[in-house]
């Protein structure tokens, strides 16, 4: 155990969480965008997350630290609309871009990504992710006044649309026009509160169901982005854990099948079409965007992703099943 950095200690004090205690803790393994600490206080451990102004990737990728405020608002909103779907928010310090939340022990709340890496693919859990995500979207779509609390269009562009779609268009100039259309459609679609980073690395397998983390990209916009973003990871994991390809593909179907029947804020076919159009763009972005996945390291695997993504970007599919079928065929080619 060690003493946390002074700015984190100061943030804890401003949030009223220290109460005279001298905190100790340890840094936790996190993503590319934040410092994350477990802090032990007299009342028990908590988790602290501090946004970084420059993300830990090879490309020059900066993002405003005020995204931490909107992550806290997302957590607060979701805890009221779908209790248990996010950790309890304990405080937020805007001055340092730091938030405090309940600490969920890994032994009881394992990370979904870790379970998938171990080949422990639970199709029923994937379905619960789809159903819970749809419940969040449905509850927020029913309260459009929430849009005023999430004026984050610029942040969402900076940390999602630019590094994933716009940058990938520069790597594939013949697809830049298609990427521009997807960006425009996504920016104009304003229907619900989106998480923006629904990925197995940001979902805990809780005893009562999925727990969503890291809503730094929280944005009042298109829920289809969240659906496509998560399904994308299940496709990519087929290259990381080849032995688990069948249940991973079944998980894709289960998640989509659980989500789509709960879409009541618009015709489900319209949302599905937007998700199906976004999916190959996000797929390609994870090998040629600013944030490539770390586990696709072989050129032959990158080329598989490129072949499927490029084909579907040139000739878009309106149904997720058609996107999945194209990937199935490539995996067996």
Helices and strands as residue ranges (DSSP letters): H 6-14, E 24-27, E 34-41, E 44-51, H 67-81, E 89-93, E 98-102, E 110-111, H 112-117, H 123-141, G 144-149, H 153-156, I 157-166, H 167-171, G 173-175, H 176-188, E 192-194, G 200-202, E 203-206, E 209-212, E 219-221, H 223-240, G 242-244, H 245-260, H 268-288, H 299-314, H 320-331
